[in-house]
Amino acid sequence: MDKINIEEKLALFNEYWSPKIIGELNESYVKLAKFKGEFVWHTHENEDEMFYVLEGILTIKFRDKEVRINKGECIIIPRGVEHMPAAAEEVHVMLIETKTTLNTGNVVNERTVENLKKI
């Protein structure tokens, strides 16, 4: 059982939209990611998704509204809700998701990360 230094872990990678595993919690992964630009519209049919903003400002777009999440805030997206994360500037997030959660949900494209790396 070792402590995890979030800033040190974030310094280990620079790529956007490619979550990294920093730990496991029950049947879930705790992940860190860096976002910039717009992601892809998608849903997660079987999993809820939590975004906790560590640095920057994250916007979650829904078909009928946008929600701005600032540093120190989080949002939980219920399963089945279509959404698109976006960040005008680099944002650092922590995600807590079940191990089965695919980052692009029901969409498979060049941003899909199937084999997550543990850092």
ChimeraX attribute file (.defattr): number of C-alpha atoms within 10 A of each C-alpha:
attribute: neighborCount
match mode: 1-to-1
recipient: residues
	/A:1	3
	/A:2	4
	/A:3	5
	/A:4	10
	/A:5	9
	/A:6	12
	/A:7	10
	/A:8	9
	/A:9	15
	/A:10	17
	/A:11	8
	/A:12	10
	/A:13	15
	/A:14	11
	/A:15	11
	/A:16	16
	/A:17	20
	/A:18	19
	/A:19	22
	/A:20	24
	/A:21	18
	/A:22	18
	/A:23	14
	/A:24	14
	/A:25	11
	/A:26	7
	/A:27	9
	/A:28	15
	/A:29	20
	/A:30	17
	/A:31	22
	/A:32	27
	/A:33	23
	/A:34	22
	/A:35	24
	/A:36	17
	/A:37	13
	/A:38	15
	/A:39	17
	/A:40	17
	/A:41	16
	/A:42	18
	/A:43	23
	/A:44	21
	/A:45	14
	/A:46	13
	/A:47	18
	/A:48	17
	/A:49	19
	/A:50	16
	/A:51	23
	/A:52	20
	/A:53	22
	/A:54	21
	/A:55	16
	/A:56	18
	/A:57	22
	/A:58	29
	/A:59	17
	/A:60	20
	/A:61	17
	/A:62	14
	/A:63	10
	/A:64	5
	/A:65	8
	/A:66	14
	/A:67	12
	/A:68	15
	/A:69	17
	/A:70	16
	/A:71	15
	/A:72	12
	/A:73	14
	/A:74	18
	/A:75	15
	/A:76	12
	/A:77	17
	/A:78	15
	/A:79	14
	/A:80	15
	/A:81	14
	/A:82	18
	/A:83	19
	/A:84	17
	/A:85	22
	/A:86	21
	/A:87	19
	/A:88	13
	/A:89	11
	/A:90	16
	/A:91	22
	/A:92	22
	/A:93	25
	/A:94	22
	/A:95	21
	/A:96	22
	/A:97	21
	/A:98	18
	/A:99	15
	/A:100	13
	/A:101	18
	/A:102	19
	/A:103	22
	/A:104	21
	/A:105	20
	/A:106	14
	/A:107	15
	/A:108	14
	/A:109	9
	/A:110	7
	/A:111	14
	/A:112	14
	/A:113	16
	/A:114	13
	/A:115	8
	/A:116	14
	/A:117	12
	/A:118	12
	/A:119	13
